[in-house]
Amino acid sequence: MLILVADDDPTALLIVETALRNLGHLCISATDGDQAWEAFQTRRPDVVISDWLMPGMTGLELCRKIRAHPARYTYLIMVPARARAIRCSRG
C-alpha cells in the first residue's frame, strides 16, 4: 500500500514513516500542505496521513482538495498537532 505522510514536524514524520515501512508499506513524505497536494496528484497514494496544521495548505484544505479530485477513493487520517502536544505534556 502506498501511503503519503504529511507533517511539518521532522520527528513525527520519521516516526510515522518508520512504523509504516516496518509494517511493509511504501511511504512518500511531504513537509507542508502544498508539497503533499503535489505528491497526491503525481503519486495517487492509497492513504494520506496528514497533520492538521502545516505551512502552506492546512490538513483540512488538503482533505477538501483530495475529496474534490476525481481520483479513486483515498483514505485520509488527520492528526491534530494539539493532541500530540497534549499527549507529550502529560509525560
N, CA, C and O atoms as a CHARMM CRD file, in Angstrom:
* protein
*
  364
    1    1 MET  N      0.84800  -1.16800   0.00000 PROA 1      0.00000
    2    1 MET  CA     0.00000   0.00000   0.00000 PROA 1      0.00000
    3    1 MET  C      0.89700   1.23500   0.00000 PROA 1      0.00000
    4    1 MET  O      1.88300   1.28600   0.73600 PROA 1      0.00000
    5    2 LEU  N      0.56400   2.22100  -0.81300 PROA 2      0.00000
    6    2 LEU  CA     1.31800   3.47600  -0.87000 PROA 2      0.00000
    7    2 LEU  C      0.65000   4.49700   0.05200 PROA 2      0.00000
    8    2 LEU  O     -0.53800   4.79100  -0.08400 PROA 2      0.00000
    9    3 ILE  N      1.43000   5.02800   0.98500 PROA 3      0.00000
   10    3 ILE  CA     0.90800   5.96400   1.98000 PROA 3      0.00000
   11    3 ILE  C      1.69200   7.26900   1.91500 PROA 3      0.00000
   12    3 ILE  O      2.92200   7.27600   1.95600 PROA 3      0.00000
   13    4 LEU  N      0.95900   8.36700   1.81300 PROA 4      0.00000
   14    4 LEU  CA     1.53800   9.70300   1.85700 PROA 4      0.00000
   15    4 LEU  C      1.43900  10.21300   3.29000 PROA 4      0.00000
   16    4 LEU  O      0.35100  10.26000   3.86400 PROA 4      0.00000
   17    5 VAL  N      2.57300  10.59200   3.86100 PROA 5      0.00000
   18    5 VAL  CA     2.62000  11.14400   5.21400 PROA 5      0.00000
   19    5 VAL  C      3.01300  12.60500   5.10400 PROA 5      0.00000
   20    5 VAL  O      4.07400  12.92100   4.56600 PROA 5      0.00000
   21    6 ALA  N      2.17000  13.50300   5.60900 PROA 6      0.00000
   22    6 ALA  CA     2.41700  14.93900   5.53000 PROA 6      0.00000
   23    6 ALA  C      2.46200  15.52800   6.93600 PROA 6      0.00000
   24    6 ALA  O      1.47200  15.50400   7.66700 PROA 6      0.00000
   25    7 ASP  N      3.62700  16.05700   7.29900 PROA 7      0.00000
   26    7 ASP  CA     3.78700  16.66400   8.62200 PROA 7      0.00000
   27    7 ASP  C      4.98700  17.59400   8.58200 PROA 7      0.00000
   28    7 ASP  O      6.02400  17.23800   8.02200 PROA 7      0.00000
   29    8 ASP  N      4.86400  18.77400   9.16300 PROA 8      0.00000
   30    8 ASP  CA     5.98100  19.71600   9.18200 PROA 8      0.00000
   31    8 ASP  C      6.93900  19.45200  10.34400 PROA 8      0.00000
   32    8 ASP  O      7.97800  20.10300  10.44500 PROA 8      0.00000
   33    9 ASP  N      6.60400  18.51500  11.21000 PROA 9      0.00000
   34    9 ASP  CA     7.47400  18.12700  12.32600 PROA 9      0.00000
   35    9 ASP  C      8.34600  16.95200  11.86900 PROA 9      0.00000
   36    9 ASP  O      7.83000  15.84900  11.68500 PROA 9      0.00000
   37   10 PRO  N      9.65800  17.16400  11.68100 PROA 10     0.00000
   38   10 PRO  CA    10.50100  16.09800  11.14600 PROA 10     0.00000
   39   10 PRO  C     10.55500  14.84700  12.02400 PROA 10     0.00000
   40   10 PRO  O     10.67600  13.73600  11.50800 PROA 10     0.00000
   41   11 THR  N     10.46700  15.01700  13.33600 PROA 11     0.00000
   42   11 THR  CA    10.48900  13.86600  14.23200 PROA 11     0.00000
   43   11 THR  C      9.22600  13.02800  14.06700 PROA 11     0.00000
   44   11 THR  O      9.30400  11.80600  13.94800 PROA 11     0.00000
   45   12 ALA  N      8.07400  13.67300  14.05800 PROA 12     0.00000
   46   12 ALA  CA     6.80400  12.95700  13.86500 PROA 12     0.00000
   47   12 ALA  C      6.78400  12.25600  12.50600 PROA 12     0.00000
   48   12 ALA  O      6.33000  11.11700  12.39800 PROA 12     0.00000
   49   13 LEU  N      7.27100  12.93100  11.48400 PROA 13     0.00000
   50   13 LEU  CA     7.32200  12.36600  10.13800 PROA 13     0.00000
   51   13 LEU  C      8.17000  11.09900  10.12200 PROA 13     0.00000
   52   13 LEU  O      7.76400  10.08800   9.54900 PROA 13     0.00000
   53   14 LEU  N      9.32900  11.14900  10.73800 PROA 14     0.00000
   54   14 LEU  CA    10.22500   9.99700  10.77900 PROA 14     0.00000
   55   14 LEU  C      9.61500   8.82800  11.54800 PROA 14     0.00000
   56   14 LEU  O      9.72200   7.68100  11.11500 PROA 14     0.00000
   57   15 ILE  N      8.98700   9.10200  12.66800 PROA 15     0.00000
   58   15 ILE  CA     8.37200   8.04400  13.47900 PROA 15     0.00000
   59   15 ILE  C      7.27300   7.33300  12.69700 PROA 15     0.00000
   60   15 ILE  O      7.22400   6.10300  12.66400 PROA 15     0.00000
   61   16 VAL  N      6.39500   8.10600  12.06900 PROA 16     0.00000
   62   16 VAL  CA     5.27900   7.50700  11.31900 PROA 16     0.00000
   63   16 VAL  C      5.80500   6.72500  10.12000 PROA 16     0.00000
   64   16 VAL  O      5.37600   5.59600   9.88700 PROA 16     0.00000
   65   17 GLU  N      6.72600   7.30600   9.36000 PROA 17     0.00000
   66   17 GLU  CA     7.28100   6.61600   8.19600 PROA 17     0.00000
   67   17 GLU  C      7.96500   5.31300   8.58800 PROA 17     0.00000
   68   17 GLU  O      7.77900   4.29200   7.92600 PROA 17     0.00000
   69   18 THR  N      8.74800   5.33900   9.64600 PROA 18     0.00000
   70   18 THR  CA     9.45600   4.14100  10.10000 PROA 18     0.00000
   71   18 THR  C      8.47800   3.04700  10.49500 PROA 18     0.00000
   72   18 THR  O      8.65400   1.88900  10.11400 PROA 18     0.00000
   73   19 ALA  N      7.45900   3.39900  11.24700 PROA 19     0.00000
   74   19 ALA  CA     6.45800   2.41300  11.66100 PROA 19     0.00000
   75   19 ALA  C      5.74800   1.80500  10.45000 PROA 19     0.00000
   76   19 ALA  O      5.54300   0.59200  10.38900 PROA 19     0.00000
   77   20 LEU  N      5.37700   2.64700   9.49700 PROA 20     0.00000
   78   20 LEU  CA     4.66500   2.15100   8.31700 PROA 20     0.00000
   79   20 LEU  C      5.55800   1.26900   7.44900 PROA 20     0.00000
   80   20 LEU  O      5.11100   0.23800   6.94600 PROA 20     0.00000
   81   21 ARG  N      6.79700   1.66200   7.27500 PROA 21     0.00000
   82   21 ARG  CA     7.73900   0.84100   6.48200 PROA 21     0.00000
   83   21 ARG  C      7.99200  -0.49900   7.16400 PROA 21     0.00000
   84   21 ARG  O      8.10800  -1.52500   6.49300 PROA 21     0.00000
   85   22 ASN  N      8.07800  -0.49600   8.49300 PROA 22     0.00000
   86   22 ASN  CA     8.26600  -1.74900   9.22500 PROA 22     0.00000
   87   22 ASN  C      7.07200  -2.68400   9.06500 PROA 22     0.00000
   88   22 ASN  O      7.20100  -3.90000   9.20700 PROA 22     0.00000
   89   23 LEU  N      5.92000  -2.11000   8.77000 PROA 23     0.00000
   90   23 LEU  CA     4.71500  -2.91600   8.51600 PROA 23     0.00000
   91   23 LEU  C      4.60400  -3.32800   7.05000 PROA 23     0.00000
   92   23 LEU  O      3.64800  -3.99800   6.66100 PROA 23     0.00000
   93   24 GLY  N      5.57800  -2.92800   6.24300 PROA 24     0.00000
   94   24 GLY  CA     5.61500  -3.35400   4.84700 PROA 24     0.00000
   95   24 GLY  C      4.99100  -2.40000   3.84500 PROA 24     0.00000
   96   24 GLY  O      4.79100  -2.77000   2.68800 PROA 24     0.00000
   97   25 HSD  N      4.67900  -1.18200   4.26300 PROA 25     0.00000
   98   25 HSD  CA     4.05900  -0.21700   3.35600 PROA 25     0.00000
   99   25 HSD  C      5.11300   0.65700   2.67700 PROA 25     0.00000
  100   25 HSD  O      6.20400   0.85800   3.21100 PROA 25     0.00000
  101   26 LEU  N      4.78100   1.16600   1.51300 PROA 26     0.00000
  102   26 LEU  CA     5.62100   2.14100   0.81800 PROA 26     0.00000
  103   26 LEU  C      5.17600   3.52100   1.26600 PROA 26     0.00000
  104   26 LEU  O      3.97900   3.78300   1.38100 PROA 26     0.00000
  105   27 CYS  N      6.12900   4.40200   1.52000 PROA 27     0.00000
  106   27 CYS  CA     5.79400   5.74000   2.01100 PROA 27     0.00000
  107   27 CYS  C      6.40300   6.81700   1.13400 PROA 27     0.00000
  108   27 CYS  O      7.50900   6.68100   0.61100 PROA 27     0.00000
  109   28 ILE  N      5.64700   7.88400   0.99300 PROA 28     0.00000
  110   28 ILE  CA     6.17400   9.12400   0.45100 PROA 28     0.00000
  111   28 ILE  C      5.87300  10.19400   1.49200 PROA 28     0.00000
  112   28 ILE  O      4.88000  10.10600   2.21400 PROA 28     0.00000
  113   29 SER  N      6.73000  11.19800   1.56400 PROA 29     0.00000
  114   29 SER  CA     6.52800  12.18900   2.61400 PROA 29     0.00000
  115   29 SER  C      6.47700  13.59200   2.03800 PROA 29     0.00000
  116   29 SER  O      6.97600  13.86900   0.94800 PROA 29     0.00000
  117   30 ALA  N      5.85000  14.46800   2.82000 PROA 30     0.00000
  118   30 ALA  CA     5.74900  15.88300   2.47500 PROA 30     0.00000
  119   30 ALA  C      5.87300  16.67000   3.77100 PROA 30     0.00000
  120   30 ALA  O      5.38000  16.24900   4.81700 PROA 30     0.00000
  121   31 THR  N      6.53400  17.81100   3.69000 PROA 31     0.00000
  122   31 THR  CA     6.74800  18.61400   4.89300 PROA 31     0.00000
  123   31 THR  C      5.83700  19.83200   4.97300 PROA 31     0.00000
  124   31 THR  O      5.94300  20.62100   5.91200 PROA 31     0.00000
  125   32 ASP  N      4.94300  19.99500   4.00000 PROA 32     0.00000
  126   32 ASP  CA     3.91800  21.04000   4.08100 PROA 32     0.00000
  127   32 ASP  C      2.73400  20.63600   3.19900 PROA 32     0.00000
  128   32 ASP  O      2.81600  19.67900   2.42900 PROA 32     0.00000
  129   33 GLY  N      1.65900  21.36200   3.32300 PROA 33     0.00000
  130   33 GLY  CA     0.43800  21.00700   2.61300 PROA 33     0.00000
  131   33 GLY  C      0.55000  21.11900   1.10000 PROA 33     0.00000
  132   33 GLY  O     -0.00700  20.29400   0.37500 PROA 33     0.00000
  133   34 ASP  N      1.26200  22.12600   0.61800 PROA 34     0.00000
  134   34 ASP  CA     1.41200  22.28700  -0.82700 PROA 34     0.00000
  135   34 ASP  C      2.19200  21.12000  -1.42700 PROA 34     0.00000
  136   34 ASP  O      1.83600  20.59900  -2.48400 PROA 34     0.00000
  137   35 GLN  N      3.24500  20.72200  -0.74700 PROA 35     0.00000
  138   35 GLN  CA     4.04700  19.58400  -1.19000 PROA 35     0.00000
  139   35 GLN  C      3.20700  18.29800  -1.15100 PROA 35     0.00000
  140   35 GLN  O      3.33000  17.44900  -2.03300 PROA 35     0.00000
  141   36 ALA  N      2.37100  18.16100  -0.14700 PROA 36     0.00000
  142   36 ALA  CA     1.50500  16.98400  -0.03700 PROA 36     0.00000
  143   36 ALA  C      0.50700  16.92500  -1.19200 PROA 36     0.00000
  144   36 ALA  O      0.26500  15.85200  -1.74400 PROA 36     0.00000
  145   37 TRP  N     -0.07100  18.06100  -1.55900 PROA 37     0.00000
  146   37 TRP  CA    -1.02400  18.11600  -2.66700 PROA 37     0.00000
  147   37 TRP  C     -0.34600  17.71000  -3.97500 PROA 37     0.00000
  148   37 TRP  O     -0.90500  16.95300  -4.76900 PROA 37     0.00000
  149   38 GLU  N      0.85300  18.21700  -4.18400 PROA 38     0.00000
  150   38 GLU  CA     1.60600  17.86200  -5.39400 PROA 38     0.00000
  151   38 GLU  C      1.90900  16.35900  -5.42200 PROA 38     0.00000
  152   38 GLU  O      1.75700  15.71000  -6.45700 PROA 38     0.00000
  153   39 ALA  N      2.33600  15.81600  -4.28400 PROA 39     0.00000
  154   39 ALA  CA     2.62800  14.37900  -4.19900 PROA 39     0.00000
  155   39 ALA  C      1.36800  13.54600  -4.43100 PROA 39     0.00000
  156   39 ALA  O      1.41800  12.50400  -5.08300 PROA 39     0.00000
  157   40 PHE  N      0.24400  14.01000  -3.89500 PROA 40     0.00000
  158   40 PHE  CA    -1.01200  13.28700  -4.10200 PROA 40     0.00000
  159   40 PHE  C     -1.35500  13.20500  -5.58700 PROA 40     0.00000
  160   40 PHE  O     -1.72500  12.14400  -6.09100 PROA 40     0.00000
  161   41 GLN  N     -1.23100  14.32100  -6.27100 PROA 41     0.00000
  162   41 GLN  CA    -1.59500  14.36600  -7.69000 PROA 41     0.00000
  163   41 GLN  C     -0.68400  13.50300  -8.56100 PROA 41     0.00000
  164   41 GLN  O     -1.14000  12.89300  -9.52800 PROA 41     0.00000
  165   42 THR  N      0.59000  13.45500  -8.22000 PROA 42     0.00000
  166   42 THR  CA     1.53300  12.71900  -9.06000 PROA 42     0.00000
  167   42 THR  C      1.63300  11.24000  -8.70400 PROA 42     0.00000
  168   42 THR  O      1.87200  10.41200  -9.58400 PROA 42     0.00000
  169   43 ARG  N      1.45300  10.89100  -7.42700 PROA 43     0.00000
  170   43 ARG  CA     1.66300   9.50600  -6.99000 PROA 43     0.00000
  171   43 ARG  C      0.38000   8.73400  -6.69500 PROA 43     0.00000
  172   43 ARG  O      0.39200   7.50300  -6.68700 PROA 43     0.00000
  173   44 ARG  N     -0.72500   9.43600  -6.45300 PROA 44     0.00000
  174   44 ARG  CA    -2.02400   8.81600  -6.15200 PROA 44     0.00000
  175   44 ARG  C     -1.94600   7.75100  -5.04600 PROA 44     0.00000
  176   44 ARG  O     -2.19800   6.57400  -5.30700 PROA 44     0.00000
  177   45 PRO  N     -1.60400   8.14900  -3.83000 PROA 45     0.00000
  178   45 PRO  CA    -1.48200   7.18600  -2.73100 PROA 45     0.00000
  179   45 PRO  C     -2.83200   6.58600  -2.35500 PROA 45     0.00000
  180   45 PRO  O     -3.88600   7.15400  -2.64000 PROA 45     0.00000
  181   46 ASP  N     -2.77500   5.42300  -1.70600 PROA 46     0.00000
  182   46 ASP  CA    -3.98700   4.75600  -1.22000 PROA 46     0.00000
  183   46 ASP  C     -4.50000   5.40600   0.05400 PROA 46     0.00000
  184   46 ASP  O     -5.70400   5.44200   0.30500 PROA 46     0.00000
  185   47 VAL  N     -3.56900   5.92200   0.85800 PROA 47     0.00000
  186   47 VAL  CA    -3.88800   6.52600   2.15900 PROA 47     0.00000
  187   47 VAL  C     -3.06400   7.80300   2.31800 PROA 47     0.00000
  188   47 VAL  O     -1.91000   7.86100   1.89600 PROA 47     0.00000
  189   48 VAL  N     -3.66400   8.82000   2.92800 PROA 48     0.00000
  190   48 VAL  CA    -2.94500  10.04400   3.27900 PROA 48     0.00000
  191   48 VAL  C     -3.07400  10.23500   4.78700 PROA 48     0.00000
  192   48 VAL  O     -4.17800  10.25800   5.33100 PROA 48     0.00000
  193   49 ILE  N     -1.93300  10.36900   5.44700 PROA 49     0.00000
  194   49 ILE  CA    -1.89700  10.69400   6.87400 PROA 49     0.00000
  195   49 ILE  C     -1.34000  12.11000   6.95100 PROA 49     0.00000
  196   49 ILE  O     -0.20700  12.36500   6.54500 PROA 49     0.00000
  197   50 SER  N     -2.14400  13.02100   7.47400 PROA 50     0.00000
  198   50 SER  CA    -1.75200  14.42800   7.44100 PROA 50     0.00000
  199   50 SER  C     -1.91600  15.10000   8.79000 PROA 50     0.00000
  200   50 SER  O     -2.87200  14.85200   9.52500 PROA 50     0.00000
  201   51 ASP  N     -0.95500  15.95700   9.09200 PROA 51     0.00000
  202   51 ASP  CA    -1.06000  16.83900  10.25000 PROA 51     0.00000
  203   51 ASP  C     -2.16300  17.85500   9.95500 PROA 51     0.00000
  204   51 ASP  O     -2.39000  18.20800   8.79800 PROA 51     0.00000
  205   52 TRP  N     -2.83300  18.31300  10.97600 PROA 52     0.00000
  206   52 TRP  CA    -3.92100  19.28200  10.81500 PROA 52     0.00000
  207   52 TRP  C     -3.38100  20.65600  10.43900 PROA 52     0.00000
  208   52 TRP  O     -3.90300  21.30400   9.53100 PROA 52     0.00000
  209   53 LEU  N     -2.33000  21.10500  11.13800 PROA 53     0.00000
  210   53 LEU  CA    -1.75100  22.42600  10.89900 PROA 53     0.00000
  211   53 LEU  C     -0.37500  22.27700  10.27000 PROA 53     0.00000
  212   53 LEU  O      0.53800  21.70700  10.86700 PROA 53     0.00000
  213   54 MET  N     -0.24000  22.79700   9.05700 PROA 54     0.00000
  214   54 MET  CA     1.03400  22.75300   8.33600 PROA 54     0.00000
  215   54 MET  C      1.21100  24.07100   7.60200 PROA 54     0.00000
  216   54 MET  O      0.23700  24.77900   7.34900 PROA 54     0.00000
  217   55 PRO  N      2.44900  24.40200   7.26000 PROA 55     0.00000
  218   55 PRO  CA     2.67100  25.58200   6.41900 PROA 55     0.00000
  219   55 PRO  C      2.04300  25.38400   5.04400 PROA 55     0.00000
  220   55 PRO  O      1.82000  24.25600   4.60500 PROA 55     0.00000
  221   56 GLY  N      1.76600  26.47900   4.38300 PROA 56     0.00000
  222   56 GLY  CA     1.14100  26.37600   3.05600 PROA 56     0.00000
  223   56 GLY  C     -0.32300  26.01700   3.22400 PROA 56     0.00000
  224   56 GLY  O     -1.09500  26.77500   3.81100 PROA 56     0.00000
  225   57 MET  N     -0.69000  24.88400   2.71900 PROA 57     0.00000
  226   57 MET  CA    -2.06100  24.38900   2.80300 PROA 57     0.00000
  227   57 MET  C     -2.23700  23.59700   4.10400 PROA 57     0.00000
  228   57 MET  O     -1.39800  22.75700   4.42600 PROA 57     0.00000
  229   58 THR  N     -3.30200  23.85000   4.84700 PROA 58     0.00000
  230   58 THR  CA    -3.55500  23.09600   6.07900 PROA 58     0.00000
  231   58 THR  C     -4.02900  21.68100   5.73100 PROA 58     0.00000
  232   58 THR  O     -4.37100  21.39200   4.58400 PROA 58     0.00000
  233   59 GLY  N     -4.04300  20.81900   6.72800 PROA 59     0.00000
  234   59 GLY  CA    -4.53700  19.45900   6.52600 PROA 59     0.00000
  235   59 GLY  C     -5.99400  19.44400   6.09600 PROA 59     0.00000
  236   59 GLY  O     -6.38900  18.61200   5.27900 PROA 59     0.00000
  237   60 LEU  N     -6.79800  20.35700   6.63500 PROA 60     0.00000
  238   60 LEU  CA    -8.20600  20.42700   6.25900 PROA 60     0.00000
  239   60 LEU  C     -8.36300  20.85200   4.79500 PROA 60     0.00000
  240   60 LEU  O     -9.18600  20.29300   4.07000 PROA 60     0.00000
  241   61 GLU  N     -7.58200  21.83300   4.36600 PROA 61     0.00000
  242   61 GLU  CA    -7.62500  22.25700   2.96100 PROA 61     0.00000
  243   61 GLU  C     -7.16900  21.12400   2.04000 PROA 61     0.00000
  244   61 GLU  O     -7.74000  20.91100   0.97100 PROA 61     0.00000
  245   62 LEU  N     -6.13600  20.40700   2.46900 PROA 62     0.00000
  246   62 LEU  CA    -5.65800  19.25600   1.69300 PROA 62     0.00000
  247   62 LEU  C     -6.75300  18.20700   1.56500 PROA 62     0.00000
  248   62 LEU  O     -6.97900  17.66600   0.48200 PROA 62     0.00000
  249   63 CYS  N     -7.42500  17.92400   2.65700 PROA 63     0.00000
  250   63 CYS  CA    -8.52800  16.95600   2.65400 PROA 63     0.00000
  251   63 CYS  C     -9.61500  17.37600   1.67100 PROA 63     0.00000
  252   63 CYS  O    -10.10100  16.54800   0.90100 PROA 63     0.00000
  253   64 ARG  N     -9.99500  18.62300   1.68600 PROA 64     0.00000
  254   64 ARG  CA   -11.04200  19.12300   0.77900 PROA 64     0.00000
  255   64 ARG  C    -10.62300  18.97700  -0.68200 PROA 64     0.00000
  256   64 ARG  O    -11.43500  18.60200  -1.52800 PROA 64     0.00000
  257   65 LYS  N     -9.34800  19.27500  -0.98100 PROA 65     0.00000
  258   65 LYS  CA    -8.87200  19.15400  -2.36300 PROA 65     0.00000
  259   65 LYS  C     -8.85400  17.69200  -2.80500 PROA 65     0.00000
  260   65 LYS  O     -9.21400  17.37400  -3.93900 PROA 65     0.00000
  261   66 ILE  N     -8.43600  16.81300  -1.90700 PROA 66     0.00000
  262   66 ILE  CA    -8.40400  15.38600  -2.24000 PROA 66     0.00000
  263   66 ILE  C     -9.82100  14.88000  -2.49400 PROA 66     0.00000
  264   66 ILE  O    -10.05000  14.12500  -3.43900 PROA 66     0.00000
  265   67 ARG  N    -10.76600  15.28700  -1.66000 PROA 67     0.00000
  266   67 ARG  CA   -12.15700  14.83000  -1.83000 PROA 67     0.00000
  267   67 ARG  C    -12.77900  15.37900  -3.12500 PROA 67     0.00000
  268   67 ARG  O    -13.66100  14.74000  -3.69900 PROA 67     0.00000
  269   68 ALA  N    -12.33800  16.53300  -3.58100 PROA 68     0.00000
  270   68 ALA  CA   -12.86200  17.12700  -4.82200 PROA 68     0.00000
  271   68 ALA  C    -12.17400  16.56600  -6.06300 PROA 68     0.00000
  272   68 ALA  O    -12.64900  16.77500  -7.17900 PROA 68     0.00000
  273   69 HSD  N    -11.06700  15.86000  -5.88200 PROA 69     0.00000
  274   69 HSD  CA   -10.29800  15.31600  -7.00500 PROA 69     0.00000
  275   69 HSD  C    -11.01600  14.08500  -7.56600 PROA 69     0.00000
  276   69 HSD  O    -11.54800  13.27800  -6.80400 PROA 69     0.00000
  277   70 PRO  N    -11.03100  13.94100  -8.88600 PROA 70     0.00000
  278   70 PRO  CA   -11.75400  12.81400  -9.48600 PROA 70     0.00000
  279   70 PRO  C    -11.04900  11.45800  -9.38000 PROA 70     0.00000
  280   70 PRO  O    -11.51800  10.47900  -9.95900 PROA 70     0.00000
  281   71 ALA  N     -9.94000  11.38500  -8.65600 PROA 71     0.00000
  282   71 ALA  CA    -9.21900  10.11400  -8.49900 PROA 71     0.00000
  283   71 ALA  C    -10.06100   9.12000  -7.70000 PROA 71     0.00000
  284   71 ALA  O    -11.07100   9.48200  -7.09600 PROA 71     0.00000
  285   72 ARG  N     -9.62800   7.87000  -7.70900 PROA 72     0.00000
  286   72 ARG  CA   -10.32600   6.85800  -6.90800 PROA 72     0.00000
  287   72 ARG  C    -10.31400   7.27000  -5.43600 PROA 72     0.00000
  288   72 ARG  O     -9.56900   8.17000  -5.04700 PROA 72     0.00000
  289   73 TYR  N    -11.12700   6.62300  -4.63300 PROA 73     0.00000
  290   73 TYR  CA   -11.25500   6.97900  -3.22700 PROA 73     0.00000
  291   73 TYR  C     -9.91600   6.82300  -2.51100 PROA 73     0.00000
  292   73 TYR  O     -9.21200   5.83100  -2.70000 PROA 73     0.00000
  293   74 THR  N     -9.57800   7.80000  -1.69700 PROA 74     0.00000
  294   74 THR  CA    -8.35700   7.78000  -0.90100 PROA 74     0.00000
  295   74 THR  C     -8.74600   7.91000   0.56400 PROA 74     0.00000
  296   74 THR  O     -9.50800   8.80400   0.93100 PROA 74     0.00000
  297   75 TYR  N     -8.22600   7.02600   1.39500 PROA 75     0.00000
  298   75 TYR  CA    -8.47800   7.11700   2.82500 PROA 75     0.00000
  299   75 TYR  C     -7.62200   8.22600   3.41300 PROA 75     0.00000
  300   75 TYR  O     -6.46300   8.39000   3.03200 PROA 75     0.00000
  301   76 LEU  N     -8.19300   8.99100   4.34700 PROA 76     0.00000
  302   76 LEU  CA    -7.49700  10.11000   4.98500 PROA 76     0.00000
  303   76 LEU  C     -7.50400   9.93800   6.49800 PROA 76     0.00000
  304   76 LEU  O     -8.52200   9.60000   7.10200 PROA 76     0.00000
  305   77 ILE  N     -6.34900  10.17700   7.08800 PROA 77     0.00000
  306   77 ILE  CA    -6.22400  10.17800   8.54400 PROA 77     0.00000
  307   77 ILE  C     -5.64100  11.53500   8.92300 PROA 77     0.00000
  308   77 ILE  O     -4.54000  11.88700   8.49800 PROA 77     0.00000
  309   78 MET  N     -6.37900  12.28500   9.71700 PROA 78     0.00000
  310   78 MET  CA    -5.92000  13.60600  10.15200 PROA 78     0.00000
  311   78 MET  C     -5.39300  13.49300  11.58500 PROA 78     0.00000
  312   78 MET  O     -6.01900  12.87300  12.44500 PROA 78     0.00000
  313   79 VAL  N     -4.23600  14.10100  11.82000 PROA 79     0.00000
  314   79 VAL  CA    -3.61700  14.08400  13.13500 PROA 79     0.00000
  315   79 VAL  C     -3.51100  15.52100  13.63000 PROA 79     0.00000
  316   79 VAL  O     -2.72500  16.30400  13.09700 PROA 79     0.00000
  317   80 PRO  N     -4.28900  15.86700  14.63400 PROA 80     0.00000
  318   80 PRO  CA    -4.20600  17.24200  15.14600 PROA 80     0.00000
  319   80 PRO  C     -2.93700  17.43500  15.96100 PROA 80     0.00000
  320   80 PRO  O     -2.65000  16.64700  16.86300 PROA 80     0.00000
  321   81 ALA  N     -2.18100  18.47300  15.65100 PROA 81     0.00000
  322   81 ALA  CA    -0.93100  18.76000  16.35600 PROA 81     0.00000
  323   81 ALA  C     -1.18300  19.01400  17.83000 PROA 81     0.00000
  324   81 ALA  O     -0.35300  18.67200  18.67300 PROA 81     0.00000
  325   82 ARG  N     -2.31400  19.60600  18.14500 PROA 82     0.00000
  326   82 ARG  CA    -2.61500  19.91000  19.54900 PROA 82     0.00000
  327   82 ARG  C     -2.72100  18.63400  20.37200 PROA 82     0.00000
  328   82 ARG  O     -2.26100  18.59600  21.51300 PROA 82     0.00000
  329   83 ALA  N     -3.32200  17.58900  19.81100 PROA 83     0.00000
  330   83 ALA  CA    -3.42200  16.32400  20.54400 PROA 83     0.00000
  331   83 ALA  C     -2.03200  15.75600  20.83300 PROA 83     0.00000
  332   83 ALA  O     -1.79200  15.19100  21.90000 PROA 83     0.00000
  333   84 ARG  N     -1.12400  15.91200  19.87100 PROA 84     0.00000
  334   84 ARG  CA     0.24600  15.43200  20.04600 PROA 84     0.00000
  335   84 ARG  C      0.91300  16.22300  21.16900 PROA 84     0.00000
  336   84 ARG  O      1.62600  15.64200  21.98700 PROA 84     0.00000
  337   85 ALA  N      0.69600  17.52800  21.22300 PROA 85     0.00000
  338   85 ALA  CA     1.28600  18.37900  22.25800 PROA 85     0.00000
  339   85 ALA  C      0.72900  18.03100  23.64200 PROA 85     0.00000
  340   85 ALA  O      1.47100  18.01700  24.62400 PROA 85     0.00000
  341   86 ILE  N     -0.55600  17.75500  23.71800 PROA 86     0.00000
  342   86 ILE  CA    -1.17900  17.39200  24.99000 PROA 86     0.00000
  343   86 ILE  C     -0.62600  16.06400  25.47700 PROA 86     0.00000
  344   86 ILE  O     -0.29500  15.91900  26.65400 PROA 86     0.00000
  345   87 ARG  N     -0.52500  15.10200  24.58100 PROA 87     0.00000
  346   87 ARG  CA    -0.02100  13.78100  24.93100 PROA 87     0.00000
  347   87 ARG  C      1.41400  13.90200  25.45200 PROA 87     0.00000
  348   87 ARG  O      1.76700  13.24700  26.43300 PROA 87     0.00000
  349   88 CYS  N      2.24100  14.72600  24.81300 PROA 88     0.00000
  350   88 CYS  CA     3.63100  14.88900  25.21900 PROA 88     0.00000
  351   88 CYS  C      3.74400  15.60600  26.55900 PROA 88     0.00000
  352   88 CYS  O      4.63700  15.29300  27.34600 PROA 88     0.00000
  353   89 SER  N      2.86500  16.55200  26.83300 PROA 89     0.00000
  354   89 SER  CA     2.97600  17.32000  28.05700 PROA 89     0.00000
  355   89 SER  C      2.55800  16.52500  29.29100 PROA 89     0.00000
  356   89 SER  O      2.88600  16.90600  30.41500 PROA 89     0.00000
  357   90 ARG  N      1.84200  15.43200  29.09000 PROA 90     0.00000
  358   90 ARG  CA     1.42700  14.60700  30.23700 PROA 90     0.00000
  359   90 ARG  C      2.52800  13.66900  30.69600 PROA 90     0.00000
  360   90 ARG  O      2.39600  13.00500  31.72500 PROA 90     0.00000
  361   91 GLY  N      3.60400  13.61400  29.94400 PROA 91     0.00000
  362   91 GLY  CA     4.76400  12.85300  30.37900 PROA 91     0.00000
  363   91 GLY  C      4.76400  11.49700  29.87700 PROA 91     0.00000
  364   91 GLY  O      5.68500  10.73300  30.16300 PROA 91     0.00000
